[in-house]
Amino acid sequence: MLSTNEIQMDSSYSSLITDDRCRCHSNDEVTSTFTSKHNCQHIQRDLYLSNIVIFVISLYKSNVCQTRKTFSVNLPLLSYSFLIRLVNRAFNLYSNFTLHTKQNLIITDDFDLDGCIMNQTDEHNLEFIVNQYDIDDWCIIEDDTTDNFELIEIDNHCTLVTIKSICNRHETLLQKATNWLHGSVNTLLNNYLTKKEFFQMLDSSTGRLLNEDLLRQRIYDNGCEQSIRKIVWCYLFRIFNQTMTNEDKIQYTIKAKERYNEMKQAWQSKQESEIMILENLIQKDVTRTDSSVKFFGNKKNLSRQKLQHILMTYCVYHPEPGYAQGMTDMAAPILYVIRDEALAYACFCALMRYMTPLFHSDGIAINRRLDLLRKTIQAIDIELWNKIEQCDISNLMFAYRWLLLDCKREFPFKDICSVFETLWASLPLDRFELNNNTYSDVDDLCPSSICSYRHISMISSITNTILSSHSYSSIAEENQSEHSSIDGCDSGYRDEQISTIGDLNINYSQQDNITITSCIPLEKWLKKFSNIDNEYDYSDMFTIFLCIALLEQNRSSIMQVSTINIDNDDCIGYYFTRLVRQNDAKQALKLARNYHKQYVVFQMRIKQLLMSNN
């Protein structure tokens, strides 16, 4: 048994523990000092909603209440002028009115409005009363086109008020010039998490991660540099967690390696026919997986051997789901980044706790993803959907591989690490937790059983606050069996040469009162996702939006696809087969984040709005 000091010098983890710590400085520009008050149970939900205020506005005429509406409003919109225009548009008023609070404080300007907000007593809502009266010289009717806000009605009494999307605003000459020179004023170039920034996130004396939410948000926003990817991925998969010190991580690495070697030697010592059949099956896929990547093409094939051992060990100790085609694709990037076989196995087990349903023979999970993709295309781009319906008689089966493998084969290998870490950072933390009695803590090398310290589960608030629209249709079983291979007509894809080798501006903090500088415009296609039914669908949504990004990147080509003189019942699939590993990952991530960001905030605001209205 090696000593701790020896492990510190020799283990693959020790190179990631350094002493170069620096203080964090925040240069965030604060645009408002007011933070809306609401009883949120989790910091993460506070952060998404702290730039939102709930208005309840009651309309009276002749001292009789005509109607009452609840509004979820982006805080930076707030001004007396905005409030007057909001009342006018929301209630379709064509008469004068006075605006006051329940305490009969009349609102006549921004000063009155600010005082009303700062002195509000209701923790949830800010209520205004509109007294309508008739007069001949009514003139406060403004043109809707000048408003910088959108109204998205959830029902007759609940409305989301959001800033208009930038695409609907008139740009100034300076903005046009800036965009032409630099692409976009909002684009953050190469703003990935650096090694220096990462070590600022660790306690200087113990090595504990100070804020797991902040780390995940930074990875989601921009990814991380390659030098720290190994340890960052261990945190993303919850192999390392917020409670672990440097010593804890070292001890875990030692014990996990011991346990993994025991498990591997156990099946290697057996000569049973089932083991040999499984080994031959996995070896065929391992040989073909990412064969053009130098790491998997060395002369001694040590990396392929490690990859096969990881998959064999997993399948032997996890007869359900056992081995399925595509698992090698998911394990290969993990081994490429982690390099340590035991740690890579632990990370792969964590990933499979999230992905196992997709490899299940019943097809329920993959059909749900296909269903969500269909619904999302229809919501965002109905013209594109009509073209897909015209050309794709296989019912979106060209996207089967995308949805099964989280688009792994659609981008160059060197880009897929950025794609994967963004996706994993978007997931609720409990997607990598043990939630099924068929799994063994020890066999999965979970910290809770490998080490003696207590593993504290940090379940993400997203799990408890964001729910997704539920999809009801399913894909016919005959279609599924007809396309059971994820390769389809993509045989030989692994032999292609690799090409050379993205915005939520939200910072997490452990403080209670946080001001967020940026607002998130919400597009009206989101109304088609207003049903809140199944929270597990939420986990699929970043992958869904990544698929949408692939379609939008190639939209013009898809719209020009002709089925005439093509002896192929899946001409769109044939088109994308030729683009394997050639799609632009950076642009796809940028677009996927944009859609995903809107979707997340929309679902949160709906829930808050409906709860407040009740």
N, C-alpha and C positions, 0 to 999 in steps of 0.2 A: 504494500500500500504506500503510495507516494505521500509525502508530507505536504502540508498546505503551501509552504514556501516553494517546494519543487513544482507544484501544480501552477503556482503563480508565474513561474518562469517558463514552464513547458506547455501548458495547456493552450488550446487555440483561443480560449476566451481571454486570457490574461492580457493580450495585446490591446484589448479594448478598454482596460482599466488604466487610466492615466490621472495625473494630478493637475492637468492644465484646465483649471476652472476659472471662470470669469463671472463678474456680476452681469445680470440682465438689465438692460436699459430699455424702457418703453418710450418710443417716440410717436405713439399713436395720437393723432389729433382728435381732440374731443369737440364734438359739434354741439352737444347739448348737455346740460347739467342735470336734466331730469331723467330719472329711471322709473318706469312704470312699476306700480306696486301690485304684486299678486303673490299668492301663497304657492310657490312652486316647491316641489319636494326634492328637486335635483338641480345642481349647479348648471348642468348642460342645458336643461330646458330654460332656465333663467337667461342664459346667454343668447339663445335664439329669440327670446321674446322680450328682452329688456328694452328694445327699441320700439315696443308696441304698447299702445294705450287703448283701453276699452271705453268707448263712449256709449251711454244710453241716452237717447234723445226722444223726448215725448212731445208730440204736437197737440196743442190745445187751440180751440176756437170757441169763443164765448164761454170760457171756463169749462169746456167739455173736452175731455181727452179724445182726440180723433184716432191716433195711432201711436205706437211706441216701437222704436227700432234700436237695435244694438249694432255698433260699428267697431271693427278692429282696425286701428289706424296706425300707419307708420309715423312714429314720433317726429321726425324732422319735417313732416308736412305741416306740423301744428302752428297755426297762427289764427288771428281773428278773421282775416280775409278768407283763409281756407275754410274755416268753420262756417262762415256765412254761405260760401259757395256749396259746401257739402250739404247743408240744410236745404238750400234751394234745389239742388239736383236730386237729393234723395227723396224729398217729399213733393217734388214737382210744384213748388209754390209759385203763385203769381199774385202775391199780395205782400204787404209789409208784415214784419213780425219783430217781436222783441225776444232776446235770448237771455235767459237767466238761470241760476242754479236753484236747487231745491230750497236753499236758504234765502232765496230772493235777491241774490247778488246779481245785478244786471251786468251783462258782458257787453262792453262797447268798444274795447280796443285790446291790443296785445297785453298791455299791463294788467287789465282785469283778468284776462284768460290765464296769464302766468300765476297770478295770485290765487285764482281758483284751483289750479293744479297743485300748487305747493301746500294749500290748506285743505285738500280733500281729506275726508274722513273715511270714506268707503275704500277698503283695501283692494277691491276688485274693479269697480266701475266708477267712471266719472259721469255724472248725470246732468243733462241740460234740459230745460223746458223751453219750448218754443210757443209763444203766444201769438197767434195769427190774427190779423185784423185787416179790414178793407180800407183802402184809401186811394184816391184818384191819382196821386203823383208817384205811384210805385215805379221804381227805376232800377232796383238791384237785381237785374237779370243779366247774367254774364254768359258769354259764349263758351260752350263746353270745350271747344278746341284749344282755348287758352289755358285750360286747367292742366296741372302737372300731375294729376292723380287719376287712377282708374277705380271704378266701383265693380266689385265682383259679388253678385248677390248669391248667397248660399241658400236662403229661402226668403220669404216675404218680410221677415223681421230681423234677419242677420246679414250683414254686408261686410266684406273685406274691403278696406280702402288702402290702396297701395300706390306707390310711385310708378309713374308710367315707365315702361321699358325704354331704354336709350334709343332703340330703333324707331320709336315713335316721336322722338324729339327733334327739333330743328337744331342742327349743329352750327356753332359760330364758325367764322372763317378761321380763327385760331385753332379751334378743335379739329377742323377738317385738315388743316396743315399739319398739326401734330400727329393725327392718325395716319396721314399719308407718309410721314417721315418715319414713324416708329411703330406702325401697325395698329396700335391701340394705346390710349393713355392709361387704360386699366390693366394692361398686361404686365405681369411680374415675370421678368426674364431671369432664369437660373436662380430663382429664390428658394432653392431647396434647402432642407435642413443640413447645416454644416456640422462637422465634428466639434467645433468650438461651441456652437449653440447647443448641441446635444449634451455636452458635459456641463453646461450651465444649468441643465435641467436635473442634474443629479446633486444630491447632498454632498458637499465637499468632504465631509468626514466619514460618512457611512456608505456612500454610493447609492443610496435609495433614490428612486425616481420621485421627484417632488410633485409632479402633476401629470398623471397618465392621460387625462383628457387633452391637455395642451400638446403633448407629444403626438397623440393620434390626430389632432386637428392639423398640426403642422405637416404631418405625413400626407394627410388627405389633401391639403392645399397644394403642396409642391413636391412631395417626396423627399428623399434624403440622398446625400452623396454616398458613393459606393463604399467608402472606407468605414462607415458605421452601419451599413445595411445589415450586417450579420446580427449585431446585438439589437438593432431596432426591430428586426423581424421576430426575434425571440420575445420582445415585448408585445408586438402586435398579436402574436399567437398565444400570449399569456403564459409562455414557458417561464419567462421572468415577469414578475409583477411588482407593483408599487411598494410592497412590504419588504422586498429582498434587498439586503445589503450586498456589498462586494463579496464578503465571506460567504453569504448564502448562495450567491450565484456560482461561486467556485465549488462549493460543496455539492450543489445540485449537479453541476457538470460531471463531477467525479462519480457520484452515485448513479446518475442516469447512464453513464457509460458502462458501469459495472452491470446494471440490470439489463441493458440492451445486449451486451455480450452474452449474458446467461441465456436470454431468449433466443438469440441467433444460434448459439451452439446447440440448443435443444433441438431445433428442427434440422440443423445440419447433420446431427448424429443419427437421424432416422433415415432409413432407406425405403420408406413406404411408397407405394406406387402413386398415391395421391400427391405426395410431396414432389416427386419427380415430374409428374404431369404439370403441376402448377409451376414448377421451376422452368420447364421448357416453354410454357406459354408466356411467362413474364419475360424470359430471355429474348424471345422473338421481338417483343415490343421494345425492350430496352435497347436492343441493337439498332433499331430504326429511329429511336427518339433523339431528336436534335443532333443528328450525326454530323452535321456540318459545323457544329460548335466545337472549337478546339478542346475545350475542357472534357468533352465526352469522346474525343477522337485520339487520345494519346495512345502511344504504341502498346503500353501494357494494359490498357483498358481498365485501369484501377477505378476510375470514376464510374464507369458502367457497372463494374462489379459491386461498388458501394450502392449504386441505385437499385440493382437487383436485390441485394441483401435487405435494403429498406423495405422494398415492396413485398418480398417474400415474408419477412418478419411480420409485417402488418397483416398480410392476408392469412397467415397461419393462425395468428392470435385474434383475428377478426373474421371468422367464417361468414358473418353477415356484415357487409355485403359480399365479402370475398373479393376476388380480383375482377376488374372490369376494364375494358379498353378505354384508355384515356387517363388512367391513374398515373401512368408513366409521365405523361405531359405535365401533370400537376406536381409530381415529386421532383422532376429534373431541375426546375428553377430553384427550388428550395435547397437541394444539395449543392447547386452551383454557387449559391450565396453563403450558405452556412458552412460548407466544406466538412465540418465534423459529422461523422456518420450517425452517432447517437443523438446529437442535437437535431440533426436533420430529420431523423425518425420521429422524434418528439413533436417537431413542428408539423410534419406531415400528418401525424395522428390528430393534431389539433385542427388542421385544415379539413380532414375527413369528417370530423364531427359536424362541420358546417355543410360539407358537400356530399356526404353519404346518400341522402335521399335522391340526389340526381342520378346516382349509379344504381339505384334500386330497380329491379326488374318490373315492378308494377307501373313504372312510368308516370306516377302521379306528380312528382315534383317537376320533372322536365315538361310535362304537359301544362302545368301551372305557369311555368316560365314562358312557354310558347303563347299561352293565352294572354299573359300580361303584355308580351311584346306586341301581339295583334292589337290589343286595346290601346296601347300607347301610340303605335303608328297611326291608328285611326284618329286619336285625339290630337296629335301634333300636326300631322300632314295627311289629310284625307285624300288629296290628289295622288300622293305617292302610294298610299294604300290601294287606291283603285287600280293603279298600274300594276302593283304586285299581285293583286287578285286576278288581273287579266293574264299575267305571265306565269304565275306560280301555282300550277294545279296541285302541287304537292303540299299545300297548306303550311307555308313557312318552313319547310324542312331544310331549306338552304341555311337556315339559322340554327339548326339543331346542334351543330358543332360549336357555334358561338356560345350558346346557352349552357351546354354541358361543360365546356372547358373555360368559361369566363373569357372568351375571345383570345385564348392563349396562342393559337396558331395564326391569328390574323395580323400580328405585328412582328417586326424583327425581334429576334431573341433578346438583344441587348435592351430593347425598350419594354419588354414584357415585365421586367422587374418593377418598373415605375407603375405600370398598369396594375399589377397585382397588389403592390403595397397601398396604392390609392384605394382600391376596392376593399381590401381587408381593413383599412382604417375607417372606412365608412360603415362597417358592420357593428351592430350592437355587441358588446363584449361577451354576452352569454352565448353567442353563436360558437365560441370556441371552448365553452365550458362543458364538463361532463353532464349530460342530461338524460342519459339512457342507462339503465341497469345492465345492459348487455356489455357495456364497456368496463374495462378494469383500469383503475387509476394506475396501478403498478405497470401493467402492460403498455399503457400509453405514456409512461414516464411523466405523469403529472406531478408537479411540485408538492401537492398536498399529501401524496403518499411516498414519494421518493425521499423527501426531506422531513425533518422532525418538526419544523416550525409550522404554525397554522396558516393555511392559505386563505386569504381573505378575498372573497369574490367581490369584484367591483362591477356589478351589473350596470350596464350603460342605461342612462335615463331614456335614451332613445327607445329602448324596448318598452318602456312604460308609457311613453308619451306620443309616439308616432305609430299610427296604424296605417295600413295600406288598403287600397281598394281591393275588393275580392272579385275573383274571376270565376265564372260559372261554367263556361263552355269547355269542352274537352275535345281531344283529337281522337279520331277513330282508331281503334286498335289495329285495323289492317294497315293504316298508313304508318303507324309506329313500327310494326314488324317489318314493313317493306323497307324502312330506312334504319334498320337496327345498327348498321355500322356507322361510326362517326366519321370514317374516312369518306364514305360515299364515293364519288368519282374522283376523290383526291388522293388516289394511290400514288405513292412516290413523292408526296409533298415534302418529306423530310430531307430529300436529297437536294432541294433547291438551295442556292447560295443565300446567305443572310445579307440583307442590305445594311449599309452603314447606319450606324445609328448616327401642371398645367393647371369660379373663384369664390371661395367663401372667405371673406376678410373678417373672420370672427376669431378673437383671441379668448382663450379660456383662462380663468383665474379662480383662486379659491376665496376671493373676496365676495361679500354678499351683494354689494352695489356696484354694478358694472355698466358703463355706457358704451354702446356700440356705435361706431361712426358711420357704418355703411348700412343702407337699406337695400332690400332685395325686391326688385320689381317682380310682380307675379303675372304671368301670361294667362289669358282666358281659357286656354286649353285645359288648364288645371281643374276647371269646373267639372270635367268629365271624370275626375278622380276624387270627387268629394265624398264618396261612400267610405266609411271607416269600419272595416269589418275584420280583417285578418292581419294581425301584426307580423306574422311570419312572411307575408308577401313583401313586406318592406325590405327584408334582407336581399331580395332579388332585384331591387329597383336600380341599383347602380349598374349592374350587368345589363339590365334592360336598356338603360340610357346609353350605355357603351355601344350596344347593338344599333340603337337609333343613330348614334354618331357615325357608325360605319355606313349606314344607309344614306345619311345626309351628305357625307363626304362624296359619295358616288351617285348622288341623286340625278344629276344631269345625264349620266350614262345609263342609269336604270330607266329613266323616262324615254330614252331613245331605243331601248331594247325592242326588237321586233321578233315575233314568234314565227314569222314567215320563213320558210326554207330552213328551219332549224330542227334537226332530228333529235330533239331533247325536250323532255317534259318539264325540265327545271332550268330554263335559260338564265334566270337570275343566279341560281346556284352555280351554274357553269361559269358565269361572269366572275363571281367572287372566288371560285377555285383558282382562277388565274392570278388573283391578287393575294394569295396566301403569303403572309410575312412581308407584304409590301405596303400596307396601310399606314397612314401617318398617325402614330400613337399620341404625339404631343397635341395635335389638333383634336383628336378624338377625345382625349381626356378633358381638354378645355370645354368642349361642347357637352360632354357627359356630366361634368361638374355643374355646368350652368343649369341643365335640366334637373339634376338631382337636388341641387341647392333650392330651386324653386319648389320642387315637390315636397321636400322635407319641411320647409317653412310653411308652405300652404297647409299641410296636414296638421302641424302644430297650432297654427292660428285658427283653423277650423275648430279644433278641439277646445281651445281656450275660449273662443267665441261662443260655442254652444254651451259650454259649462257656465259661462257668465250669464248667458241669456236665461238659463234654467234657474 
